[in-house]
């Protein structure tokens, strides 16, 4: 068993990222802006409109194959 093997890992880098957030108060839907294609998104969970916002989330490397 390897319970103690991951203790010395460095935490992932976080950054302020632009996201789409659902406008419905009870819904927790959101997505990164750089992972979407449209300027006006609909929530994948409830289908309502989403608004622009920012969140402090883990940094992911950009896809070199994306145009």
CHARMM internal coordinates of N, CA and C (Angstrom, degrees):
IC EDIT
DIST 1 N 1 CA 1.4392
DIST 1 CA 1 C 1.5303
ANGL 1 N 1 CA 1 C 108.89
DIST 1 C 2 N 1.3228
ANGL 1 CA 1 C 2 N 115.57
DIHE 1 N 1 CA 1 C 2 N 144.85
DIST 2 N 2 CA 1.4595
ANGL 1 C 2 N 2 CA 121.75
DIHE 1 CA 1 C 2 N 2 CA -176.44
DIST 2 CA 2 C 1.5249
ANGL 2 N 2 CA 2 C 111.34
DIHE 1 C 2 N 2 CA 2 C -120.14
DIST 2 C 3 N 1.2969
ANGL 2 CA 2 C 3 N 117.19
DIHE 2 N 2 CA 2 C 3 N 57.69
DIST 3 N 3 CA 1.4603
ANGL 2 C 3 N 3 CA 120.48
DIHE 2 CA 2 C 3 N 3 CA -178.64
DIST 3 CA 3 C 1.5298
ANGL 3 N 3 CA 3 C 112.58
DIHE 2 C 3 N 3 CA 3 C -70.70
DIST 3 C 4 N 1.3119
ANGL 3 CA 3 C 4 N 117.41
DIHE 3 N 3 CA 3 C 4 N -31.06
DIST 4 N 4 CA 1.4589
ANGL 3 C 4 N 4 CA 120.85
DIHE 3 CA 3 C 4 N 4 CA -172.50
DIST 4 CA 4 C 1.5227
ANGL 4 N 4 CA 4 C 112.67
DIHE 3 C 4 N 4 CA 4 C -103.20
DIST 4 C 5 N 1.3187
ANGL 4 CA 4 C 5 N 118.85
DIHE 4 N 4 CA 4 C 5 N 3.41
DIST 5 N 5 CA 1.4564
ANGL 4 C 5 N 5 CA 122.15
DIHE 4 CA 4 C 5 N 5 CA -176.28
DIST 5 CA 5 C 1.5199
ANGL 5 N 5 CA 5 C 114.50
DIHE 4 C 5 N 5 CA 5 C -71.60
DIST 5 C 6 N 1.3232
ANGL 5 CA 5 C 6 N 119.02
DIHE 5 N 5 CA 5 C 6 N -23.77
DIST 6 N 6 CA 1.4624
ANGL 5 C 6 N 6 CA 121.44
DIHE 5 CA 5 C 6 N 6 CA -175.48
DIST 6 CA 6 C 1.5249
ANGL 6 N 6 CA 6 C 112.87
DIHE 5 C 6 N 6 CA 6 C -99.75
DIST 6 C 7 N 1.2909
ANGL 6 CA 6 C 7 N 117.98
DIHE 6 N 6 CA 6 C 7 N 8.49
DIST 7 N 7 CA 1.4643
ANGL 6 C 7 N 7 CA 120.97
DIHE 6 CA 6 C 7 N 7 CA -176.76
DIST 7 CA 7 C 1.5223
ANGL 7 N 7 CA 7 C 113.28
DIHE 6 C 7 N 7 CA 7 C -66.56
DIST 7 C 8 N 1.3048
ANGL 7 CA 7 C 8 N 118.82
DIHE 7 N 7 CA 7 C 8 N -35.30
DIST 8 N 8 CA 1.4548
ANGL 7 C 8 N 8 CA 122.22
DIHE 7 CA 7 C 8 N 8 CA -173.46
DIST 8 CA 8 C 1.5248
ANGL 8 N 8 CA 8 C 113.38
DIHE 7 C 8 N 8 CA 8 C -92.40
DIST 8 C 9 N 1.3099
ANGL 8 CA 8 C 9 N 118.66
DIHE 8 N 8 CA 8 C 9 N 13.47
DIST 9 N 9 CA 1.4560
ANGL 8 C 9 N 9 CA 120.63
DIHE 8 CA 8 C 9 N 9 CA 179.04
DIST 9 CA 9 C 1.5196
ANGL 9 N 9 CA 9 C 110.25
DIHE 8 C 9 N 9 CA 9 C -76.87
DIST 9 C 10 N 1.3313
ANGL 9 CA 9 C 10 N 115.20
DIHE 9 N 9 CA 9 C 10 N 144.15
DIST 10 N 10 CA 1.4573
ANGL 9 C 10 N 10 CA 119.90
DIHE 9 CA 9 C 10 N 10 CA 177.57
DIST 10 CA 10 C 1.5225
ANGL 10 N 10 CA 10 C 109.28
DIHE 9 C 10 N 10 CA 10 C -76.44
DIST 10 C 11 N 1.3322
ANGL 10 CA 10 C 11 N 117.34
DIHE 10 N 10 CA 10 C 11 N 146.15
DIST 11 N 11 CA 1.4698
ANGL 10 C 11 N 11 CA 119.35
DIHE 10 CA 10 C 11 N 11 CA 177.36
DIST 11 CA 11 C 1.5342
ANGL 11 N 11 CA 11 C 110.11
DIHE 10 C 11 N 11 CA 11 C -67.77
DIST 11 C 12 N 1.3216
ANGL 11 CA 11 C 12 N 116.20
DIHE 11 N 11 CA 11 C 12 N 151.45
DIST 12 N 12 CA 1.4497
ANGL 11 C 12 N 12 CA 120.85
DIHE 11 CA 11 C 12 N 12 CA 179.84
DIST 12 CA 12 C 1.5304
ANGL 12 N 12 CA 12 C 109.84
DIHE 11 C 12 N 12 CA 12 C -69.29
DIST 12 C 13 N 1.3277
ANGL 12 CA 12 C 13 N 115.58
DIHE 12 N 12 CA 12 C 13 N 144.96
DIST 13 N 13 CA 1.4676
ANGL 12 C 13 N 13 CA 120.64
DIHE 12 CA 12 C 13 N 13 CA 178.98
DIST 13 CA 13 C 1.5223
ANGL 13 N 13 CA 13 C 109.21
DIHE 12 C 13 N 13 CA 13 C -70.57
DIST 13 C 14 N 1.3280
ANGL 13 CA 13 C 14 N 116.42
DIHE 13 N 13 CA 13 C 14 N 138.27
DIST 14 N 14 CA 1.4556
ANGL 13 C 14 N 14 CA 121.32
DIHE 13 CA 13 C 14 N 14 CA 178.98
DIST 14 CA 14 C 1.5167
ANGL 14 N 14 CA 14 C 109.17
DIHE 13 C 14 N 14 CA 14 C -116.39
DIST 14 C 15 N 1.3356
ANGL 14 CA 14 C 15 N 115.75
DIHE 14 N 14 CA 14 C 15 N 152.58
DIST 15 N 15 CA 1.4547
ANGL 14 C 15 N 15 CA 120.88
DIHE 14 CA 14 C 15 N 15 CA 179.47
DIST 15 CA 15 C 1.5246
ANGL 15 N 15 CA 15 C 109.93
DIHE 14 C 15 N 15 CA 15 C -149.25
DIST 15 C 16 N 1.3314
ANGL 15 CA 15 C 16 N 116.42
DIHE 15 N 15 CA 15 C 16 N 157.04
DIST 16 N 16 CA 1.4595
ANGL 15 C 16 N 16 CA 122.02
DIHE 15 CA 15 C 16 N 16 CA 173.76
DIST 16 CA 16 C 1.5171
ANGL 16 N 16 CA 16 C 107.13
DIHE 15 C 16 N 16 CA 16 C -70.49
DIST 16 C 17 N 1.3126
ANGL 16 CA 16 C 17 N 116.94
DIHE 16 N 16 CA 16 C 17 N 122.68
DIST 17 N 17 CA 1.4577
ANGL 16 C 17 N 17 CA 122.61
DIHE 16 CA 16 C 17 N 17 CA -175.49
DIST 17 CA 17 C 1.5185
ANGL 17 N 17 CA 17 C 109.69
DIHE 16 C 17 N 17 CA 17 C -125.53
DIST 17 C 18 N 1.3264
ANGL 17 CA 17 C 18 N 116.05
DIHE 17 N 17 CA 17 C 18 N 138.11
DIST 18 N 18 CA 1.4615
ANGL 17 C 18 N 18 CA 120.74
DIHE 17 CA 17 C 18 N 18 CA 176.15
DIST 18 CA 18 C 1.5156
ANGL 18 N 18 CA 18 C 108.69
DIHE 17 C 18 N 18 CA 18 C -74.48
DIST 18 C 19 N 1.3303
ANGL 18 CA 18 C 19 N 116.56
DIHE 18 N 18 CA 18 C 19 N 132.17
DIST 19 N 19 CA 1.4566
ANGL 18 C 19 N 19 CA 122.23
DIHE 18 CA 18 C 19 N 19 CA -177.54
DIST 19 CA 19 C 1.5236
ANGL 19 N 19 CA 19 C 110.20
DIHE 18 C 19 N 19 CA 19 C -135.76
DIST 19 C 20 N 1.3235
ANGL 19 CA 19 C 20 N 115.46
DIHE 19 N 19 CA 19 C 20 N 164.88
DIST 20 N 20 CA 1.4605
ANGL 19 C 20 N 20 CA 123.47
DIHE 19 CA 19 C 20 N 20 CA 167.61
DIST 20 CA 20 C 1.5159
ANGL 20 N 20 CA 20 C 106.16
DIHE 19 C 20 N 20 CA 20 C -100.40
DIST 20 C 21 N 1.3526
ANGL 20 CA 20 C 21 N 117.52
DIHE 20 N 20 CA 20 C 21 N 129.43
DIST 21 N 21 CA 1.4622
ANGL 20 C 21 N 21 CA 122.66
DIHE 20 CA 20 C 21 N 21 CA 179.19
DIST 21 CA 21 C 1.5222
ANGL 21 N 21 CA 21 C 109.41
DIHE 20 C 21 N 21 CA 21 C -119.44
DIST 21 C 22 N 1.3253
ANGL 21 CA 21 C 22 N 116.81
DIHE 21 N 21 CA 21 C 22 N 140.55
DIST 22 N 22 CA 1.4534
ANGL 21 C 22 N 22 CA 121.31
DIHE 21 CA 21 C 22 N 22 CA 179.74
DIST 22 CA 22 C 1.5234
ANGL 22 N 22 CA 22 C 110.28
DIHE 21 C 22 N 22 CA 22 C -65.98
DIST 22 C 23 N 1.3383
ANGL 22 CA 22 C 23 N 116.95
DIHE 22 N 22 CA 22 C 23 N 141.62
DIST 23 N 23 CA 1.4633
ANGL 22 C 23 N 23 CA 121.65
DIHE 22 CA 22 C 23 N 23 CA -178.63
DIST 23 CA 23 C 1.5277
ANGL 23 N 23 CA 23 C 112.93
DIHE 22 C 23 N 23 CA 23 C -81.55
DIST 23 C 24 N 1.3310
ANGL 23 CA 23 C 24 N 117.99
DIHE 23 N 23 CA 23 C 24 N -14.17
DIST 24 N 24 CA 1.4642
ANGL 23 C 24 N 24 CA 121.45
DIHE 23 CA 23 C 24 N 24 CA 178.79
DIST 24 CA 24 C 1.5255
ANGL 24 N 24 CA 24 C 108.68
DIHE 23 C 24 N 24 CA 24 C -79.25
DIST 24 C 25 N 1.3213
ANGL 24 CA 24 C 25 N 116.62
DIHE 24 N 24 CA 24 C 25 N 129.43
DIST 25 N 25 CA 1.4570
ANGL 24 C 25 N 25 CA 121.66
DIHE 24 CA 24 C 25 N 25 CA -174.11
DIST 25 CA 25 C 1.5286
ANGL 25 N 25 CA 25 C 112.90
DIHE 24 C 25 N 25 CA 25 C -63.62
DIST 25 C 26 N 1.3320
ANGL 25 CA 25 C 26 N 118.41
DIHE 25 N 25 CA 25 C 26 N -35.96
DIST 26 N 26 CA 1.4601
ANGL 25 C 26 N 26 CA 121.84
DIHE 25 CA 25 C 26 N 26 CA -177.09
DIST 26 CA 26 C 1.5312
ANGL 26 N 26 CA 26 C 112.99
DIHE 25 C 26 N 26 CA 26 C -81.44
DIST 26 C 27 N 1.3144
ANGL 26 CA 26 C 27 N 117.72
DIHE 26 N 26 CA 26 C 27 N -17.11
DIST 27 N 27 CA 1.4662
ANGL 26 C 27 N 27 CA 121.32
DIHE 26 CA 26 C 27 N 27 CA -177.46
DIST 27 CA 27 C 1.5289
ANGL 27 N 27 CA 27 C 109.68
DIHE 26 C 27 N 27 CA 27 C -86.60
DIST 27 C 28 N 1.3279
ANGL 27 CA 27 C 28 N 116.78
DIHE 27 N 27 CA 27 C 28 N 141.16
DIST 28 N 28 CA 1.4602
ANGL 27 C 28 N 28 CA 121.83
DIHE 27 CA 27 C 28 N 28 CA -179.53
DIST 28 CA 28 C 1.5299
ANGL 28 N 28 CA 28 C 112.14
DIHE 27 C 28 N 28 CA 28 C -105.91
DIST 28 C 29 N 1.3326
ANGL 28 CA 28 C 29 N 117.25
DIHE 28 N 28 CA 28 C 29 N 17.91
DIST 29 N 29 CA 1.4586
ANGL 28 C 29 N 29 CA 121.00
DIHE 28 CA 28 C 29 N 29 CA -176.59
DIST 29 CA 29 C 1.5201
ANGL 29 N 29 CA 29 C 113.38
DIHE 28 C 29 N 29 CA 29 C -72.41
DIST 29 C 30 N 1.3336
ANGL 29 CA 29 C 30 N 116.35
DIHE 29 N 29 CA 29 C 30 N 137.05
DIST 30 N 30 CA 1.4586
ANGL 29 C 30 N 30 CA 122.98
DIHE 29 CA 29 C 30 N 30 CA 174.43
DIST 30 CA 30 C 1.5178
ANGL 30 N 30 CA 30 C 108.27
DIHE 29 C 30 N 30 CA 30 C -159.61
DIST 30 C 31 N 1.3362
ANGL 30 CA 30 C 31 N 116.79
DIHE 30 N 30 CA 30 C 31 N 160.28
DIST 31 N 31 CA 1.4637
ANGL 30 C 31 N 31 CA 121.86
DIHE 30 CA 30 C 31 N 31 CA 175.65
DIST 31 CA 31 C 1.5256
ANGL 31 N 31 CA 31 C 109.14
DIHE 30 C 31 N 31 CA 31 C -152.86
DIST 31 C 32 N 1.3123
ANGL 31 CA 31 C 32 N 115.82
DIHE 31 N 31 CA 31 C 32 N 154.85
DIST 32 N 32 CA 1.4645
ANGL 31 C 32 N 32 CA 120.88
DIHE 31 CA 31 C 32 N 32 CA 177.87
DIST 32 CA 32 C 1.5149
ANGL 32 N 32 CA 32 C 109.90
DIHE 31 C 32 N 32 CA 32 C -68.57
DIST 32 C 33 N 1.3360
ANGL 32 CA 32 C 33 N 116.48
DIHE 32 N 32 CA 32 C 33 N 141.10
DIST 33 N 33 CA 1.4622
ANGL 32 C 33 N 33 CA 120.33
DIHE 32 CA 32 C 33 N 33 CA 178.87
DIST 33 CA 33 C 1.5224
ANGL 33 N 33 CA 33 C 111.14
DIHE 32 C 33 N 33 CA 33 C -67.50
DIST 33 C 34 N 1.3239
ANGL 33 CA 33 C 34 N 117.39
DIHE 33 N 33 CA 33 C 34 N -36.24
DIST 34 N 34 CA 1.4605
ANGL 33 C 34 N 34 CA 119.44
DIHE 33 CA 33 C 34 N 34 CA -177.89
DIST 34 CA 34 C 1.5319
ANGL 34 N 34 CA 34 C 112.77
DIHE 33 C 34 N 34 CA 34 C -74.64
DIST 34 C 35 N 1.3240
ANGL 34 CA 34 C 35 N 117.96
DIHE 34 N 34 CA 34 C 35 N -6.05
DIST 35 N 35 CA 1.4614
ANGL 34 C 35 N 35 CA 121.60
DIHE 34 CA 34 C 35 N 35 CA 175.96
DIST 35 CA 35 C 1.5204
ANGL 35 N 35 CA 35 C 112.26
DIHE 34 C 35 N 35 CA 35 C -103.92
DIST 35 C 36 N 1.3425
ANGL 35 CA 35 C 36 N 117.14
DIHE 35 N 35 CA 35 C 36 N 7.85
DIST 36 N 36 CA 1.4600
ANGL 35 C 36 N 36 CA 120.53
DIHE 35 CA 35 C 36 N 36 CA -179.87
DIST 36 CA 36 C 1.5249
ANGL 36 N 36 CA 36 C 109.09
DIHE 35 C 36 N 36 CA 36 C -117.88
DIST 36 C 37 N 1.3223
ANGL 36 CA 36 C 37 N 116.12
DIHE 36 N 36 CA 36 C 37 N 160.97
DIST 37 N 37 CA 1.4510
ANGL 36 C 37 N 37 CA 121.25
DIHE 36 CA 36 C 37 N 37 CA -176.71
DIST 37 CA 37 C 1.5238
ANGL 37 N 37 CA 37 C 113.23
DIHE 36 C 37 N 37 CA 37 C -106.16
DIST 37 C 38 N 1.3122
ANGL 37 CA 37 C 38 N 118.47
DIHE 37 N 37 CA 37 C 38 N -25.93
DIST 38 N 38 CA 1.4628
ANGL 37 C 38 N 38 CA 122.40
DIHE 37 CA 37 C 38 N 38 CA -174.51
DIST 38 CA 38 C 1.5254
ANGL 38 N 38 CA 38 C 111.43
DIHE 37 C 38 N 38 CA 38 C -100.41
DIST 38 C 39 N 1.3333
ANGL 38 CA 38 C 39 N 116.29
DIHE 38 N 38 CA 38 C 39 N 157.20
DIST 39 N 39 CA 1.4553
ANGL 38 C 39 N 39 CA 121.46
DIHE 38 CA 38 C 39 N 39 CA 176.33
DIST 39 CA 39 C 1.5279
ANGL 39 N 39 CA 39 C 111.98
DIHE 38 C 39 N 39 CA 39 C -83.93
DIST 39 C 40 N 1.3218
ANGL 39 CA 39 C 40 N 117.53
DIHE 39 N 39 CA 39 C 40 N -22.98
DIST 40 N 40 CA 1.4652
ANGL 39 C 40 N 40 CA 121.76
DIHE 39 CA 39 C 40 N 40 CA 179.61
DIST 40 CA 40 C 1.5218
ANGL 40 N 40 CA 40 C 107.83
DIHE 39 C 40 N 40 CA 40 C -122.95
DIST 40 C 41 N 1.3106
ANGL 40 CA 40 C 41 N 115.99
DIHE 40 N 40 CA 40 C 41 N 100.40
DIST 41 N 41 CA 1.4579
ANGL 40 C 41 N 41 CA 121.75
DIHE 40 CA 40 C 41 N 41 CA -176.41
DIST 41 CA 41 C 1.5226
ANGL 41 N 41 CA 41 C 111.35
DIHE 40 C 41 N 41 CA 41 C -90.81
DIST 41 C 42 N 1.3125
ANGL 41 CA 41 C 42 N 115.24
DIHE 41 N 41 CA 41 C 42 N 155.93
DIST 42 N 42 CA 1.4620
ANGL 41 C 42 N 42 CA 122.17
DIHE 41 CA 41 C 42 N 42 CA 168.53
DIST 42 CA 42 C 1.5226
ANGL 42 N 42 CA 42 C 107.01
DIHE 41 C 42 N 42 CA 42 C -113.00
DIST 42 C 43 N 1.3064
ANGL 42 CA 42 C 43 N 115.64
DIHE 42 N 42 CA 42 C 43 N 142.80
DIST 43 N 43 CA 1.4624
ANGL 42 C 43 N 43 CA 121.64
DIHE 42 CA 42 C 43 N 43 CA -176.72
DIST 43 CA 43 C 1.5265
ANGL 43 N 43 CA 43 C 110.30
DIHE 42 C 43 N 43 CA 43 C -62.72
DIST 43 C 44 N 1.3285
ANGL 43 CA 43 C 44 N 118.58
DIHE 43 N 43 CA 43 C 44 N 130.15
DIST 44 N 44 CA 1.4647
ANGL 43 C 44 N 44 CA 120.57
DIHE 43 CA 43 C 44 N 44 CA 178.56
DIST 44 CA 44 C 1.5295
ANGL 44 N 44 CA 44 C 112.56
DIHE 43 C 44 N 44 CA 44 C -71.64
DIST 44 C 45 N 1.3310
ANGL 44 CA 44 C 45 N 117.92
DIHE 44 N 44 CA 44 C 45 N -17.21
DIST 45 N 45 CA 1.4633
ANGL 44 C 45 N 45 CA 120.86
DIHE 44 CA 44 C 45 N 45 CA -178.47
DIST 45 CA 45 C 1.5207
ANGL 45 N 45 CA 45 C 112.98
DIHE 44 C 45 N 45 CA 45 C -89.82
DIST 45 C 46 N 1.3571
ANGL 45 CA 45 C 46 N 117.03
DIHE 45 N 45 CA 45 C 46 N -45.37
DIST 46 N 46 CA 1.4633
ANGL 45 C 46 N 46 CA 119.10
DIHE 45 CA 45 C 46 N 46 CA -174.70
DIST 46 CA 46 C 1.5281
ANGL 46 N 46 CA 46 C 113.15
DIHE 45 C 46 N 46 CA 46 C -119.12
DIST 46 C 47 N 1.3356
ANGL 46 CA 46 C 47 N 119.05
DIHE 46 N 46 CA 46 C 47 N -13.10
DIST 47 N 47 CA 1.4562
ANGL 46 C 47 N 47 CA 121.56
DIHE 46 CA 46 C 47 N 47 CA 177.07
DIST 47 CA 47 C 1.5155
ANGL 47 N 47 CA 47 C 115.85
DIHE 46 C 47 N 47 CA 47 C 87.06
DIST 47 C 48 N 1.3400
ANGL 47 CA 47 C 48 N 118.62
DIHE 47 N 47 CA 47 C 48 N 0.45
DIST 48 N 48 CA 1.4653
ANGL 47 C 48 N 48 CA 121.46
DIHE 47 CA 47 C 48 N 48 CA 178.25
DIST 48 CA 48 C 1.5250
ANGL 48 N 48 CA 48 C 110.03
DIHE 47 C 48 N 48 CA 48 C -83.67
DIST 48 C 49 N 1.3426
ANGL 48 CA 48 C 49 N 114.89
DIHE 48 N 48 CA 48 C 49 N 170.06
DIST 49 N 49 CA 1.4591
ANGL 48 C 49 N 49 CA 119.85
DIHE 48 CA 48 C 49 N 49 CA -178.92
DIST 49 CA 49 C 1.5247
ANGL 49 N 49 CA 49 C 111.33
DIHE 48 C 49 N 49 CA 49 C -70.31
DIST 49 C 50 N 1.3344
ANGL 49 CA 49 C 50 N 115.02
DIHE 49 N 49 CA 49 C 50 N 156.34
DIST 50 N 50 CA 1.4546
ANGL 49 C 50 N 50 CA 121.68
DIHE 49 CA 49 C 50 N 50 CA 179.04
DIST 50 CA 50 C 1.5220
ANGL 50 N 50 CA 50 C 108.79
DIHE 49 C 50 N 50 CA 50 C -118.17
DIST 50 C 51 N 1.3388
ANGL 50 CA 50 C 51 N 116.75
DIHE 50 N 50 CA 50 C 51 N 152.89
DIST 51 N 51 CA 1.4576
ANGL 50 C 51 N 51 CA 121.91
DIHE 50 CA 50 C 51 N 51 CA 178.27
DIST 51 CA 51 C 1.5249
ANGL 51 N 51 CA 51 C 108.88
DIHE 50 C 51 N 51 CA 51 C -118.20
DIST 51 C 52 N 1.3215
ANGL 51 CA 51 C 52 N 115.45
DIHE 51 N 51 CA 51 C 52 N 159.54
DIST 52 N 52 CA 1.4603
ANGL 51 C 52 N 52 CA 120.97
DIHE 51 CA 51 C 52 N 52 CA 179.49
DIST 52 CA 52 C 1.5196
ANGL 52 N 52 CA 52 C 110.03
DIHE 51 C 52 N 52 CA 52 C -74.17
DIST 52 C 53 N 1.3272
ANGL 52 CA 52 C 53 N 115.83
DIHE 52 N 52 CA 52 C 53 N 146.13
DIST 53 N 53 CA 1.4541
ANGL 52 C 53 N 53 CA 121.68
DIHE 52 CA 52 C 53 N 53 CA 178.08
DIST 53 CA 53 C 1.5156
ANGL 53 N 53 CA 53 C 109.94
DIHE 52 C 53 N 53 CA 53 C -161.73
DIST 53 C 54 N 1.3299
ANGL 53 CA 53 C 54 N 117.01
DIHE 53 N 53 CA 53 C 54 N -173.90
DIST 54 N 54 CA 1.4527
ANGL 53 C 54 N 54 CA 122.87
DIHE 53 CA 53 C 54 N 54 CA 177.86
DIST 54 CA 54 C 1.5202
ANGL 54 N 54 CA 54 C 109.79
DIHE 53 C 54 N 54 CA 54 C -134.77
DIST 54 C 55 N 1.3328
ANGL 54 CA 54 C 55 N 115.26
DIHE 54 N 54 CA 54 C 55 N 148.10
DIST 55 N 55 CA 1.4641
ANGL 54 C 55 N 55 CA 121.72
DIHE 54 CA 54 C 55 N 55 CA 177.18
DIST 55 CA 55 C 1.5176
ANGL 55 N 55 CA 55 C 109.27
DIHE 54 C 55 N 55 CA 55 C -141.58
DIST 55 C 56 N 1.3211
ANGL 55 CA 55 C 56 N 116.27
DIHE 55 N 55 CA 55 C 56 N 151.57
DIST 56 N 56 CA 1.4470
ANGL 55 C 56 N 56 CA 122.66
DIHE 55 CA 55 C 56 N 56 CA 173.71
DIST 56 CA 56 C 1.5259
ANGL 56 N 56 CA 56 C 106.67
DIHE 55 C 56 N 56 CA 56 C -92.19
DIST 56 C 57 N 1.3299
ANGL 56 CA 56 C 57 N 116.13
DIHE 56 N 56 CA 56 C 57 N 102.61
DIST 57 N 57 CA 1.4672
ANGL 56 C 57 N 57 CA 121.18
DIHE 56 CA 56 C 57 N 57 CA -176.17
DIST 57 CA 57 C 1.5249
ANGL 57 N 57 CA 57 C 110.16
DIHE 56 C 57 N 57 CA 57 C -133.64
DIST 57 C 58 N 1.3211
ANGL 57 CA 57 C 58 N 115.74
DIHE 57 N 57 CA 57 C 58 N 168.52
DIST 58 N 58 CA 1.4622
ANGL 57 C 58 N 58 CA 121.32
DIHE 57 CA 57 C 58 N 58 CA -178.92
DIST 58 CA 58 C 1.5205
ANGL 58 N 58 CA 58 C 110.99
DIHE 57 C 58 N 58 CA 58 C -61.71
DIST 58 C 59 N 1.3144
ANGL 58 CA 58 C 59 N 116.05
DIHE 58 N 58 CA 58 C 59 N 139.40
DIST 59 N 59 CA 1.4528
ANGL 58 C 59 N 59 CA 122.34
DIHE 58 CA 58 C 59 N 59 CA 179.47
DIST 59 CA 59 C 1.5333
ANGL 59 N 59 CA 59 C 108.70
DIHE 58 C 59 N 59 CA 59 C -77.43
DIST 59 C 60 N 1.3255
ANGL 59 CA 59 C 60 N 116.05
DIHE 59 N 59 CA 59 C 60 N 135.30
DIST 60 N 60 CA 1.4561
ANGL 59 C 60 N 60 CA 120.18
DIHE 59 CA 59 C 60 N 60 CA 175.33
DIST 60 CA 60 C 1.5198
ANGL 60 N 60 CA 60 C 107.50
DIHE 59 C 60 N 60 CA 60 C -118.74
DIST 60 C 61 N 1.3334
ANGL 60 CA 60 C 61 N 117.07
DIHE 60 N 60 CA 60 C 61 N 146.04
DIST 61 N 61 CA 1.4610
ANGL 60 C 61 N 61 CA 118.79
DIHE 60 CA 60 C 61 N 61 CA 179.24
DIST 61 CA 61 C 1.5256
ANGL 61 N 61 CA 61 C 110.51
DIHE 60 C 61 N 61 CA 61 C -68.86
DIST 61 C 62 N 1.3268
ANGL 61 CA 61 C 62 N 116.52
DIHE 61 N 61 CA 61 C 62 N 145.10
DIST 62 N 62 CA 1.4565
ANGL 61 C 62 N 62 CA 120.99
DIHE 61 CA 61 C 62 N 62 CA 179.03
DIST 62 CA 62 C 1.5234
ANGL 62 N 62 CA 62 C 109.94
DIHE 61 C 62 N 62 CA 62 C -71.25
DIST 62 C 63 N 1.3115
ANGL 62 CA 62 C 63 N 116.01
DIHE 62 N 62 CA 62 C 63 N 148.08
DIST 63 N 63 CA 1.4479
ANGL 62 C 63 N 63 CA 122.38
DIHE 62 CA 62 C 63 N 63 CA 179.80
DIST 63 CA 63 C 1.5262
ANGL 63 N 63 CA 63 C 108.49
DIHE 62 C 63 N 63 CA 63 C -77.55
DIST 63 C 64 N 1.3390
ANGL 63 CA 63 C 64 N 119.17
DIHE 63 N 63 CA 63 C 64 N 117.23
DIST 64 N 64 CA 1.4655
ANGL 63 C 64 N 64 CA 120.56
DIHE 63 CA 63 C 64 N 64 CA -178.65
DIST 64 CA 64 C 1.5350
ANGL 64 N 64 CA 64 C 112.74
DIHE 63 C 64 N 64 CA 64 C -70.10
DIST 64 C 65 N 1.3203
ANGL 64 CA 64 C 65 N 118.19
DIHE 64 N 64 CA 64 C 65 N -15.42
DIST 65 N 65 CA 1.4551
ANGL 64 C 65 N 65 CA 122.13
DIHE 64 CA 64 C 65 N 65 CA -177.86
DIST 65 CA 65 C 1.5145
ANGL 65 N 65 CA 65 C 113.16
DIHE 64 C 65 N 65 CA 65 C -91.65
DIST 65 C 66 N 1.3414
ANGL 65 CA 65 C 66 N 117.04
DIHE 65 N 65 CA 65 C 66 N -6.71
DIST 66 N 66 CA 1.4622
ANGL 65 C 66 N 66 CA 120.18
DIHE 65 CA 65 C 66 N 66 CA -179.37
DIST 66 CA 66 C 1.5159
ANGL 66 N 66 CA 66 C 110.19
DIHE 65 C 66 N 66 CA 66 C -78.26
DIST 66 C 67 N 1.3044
ANGL 66 CA 66 C 67 N 116.35
DIHE 66 N 66 CA 66 C 67 N 139.93
DIST 67 N 67 CA 1.4662
ANGL 66 C 67 N 67 CA 120.81
DIHE 66 CA 66 C 67 N 67 CA -178.64
DIST 67 CA 67 C 1.4703
ANGL 67 N 67 CA 67 C 111.86
DIHE 66 C 67 N 67 CA 67 C -90.94
END
COOR INIT
IC SEED 1 N 1 CA 1 C
IC BUILD
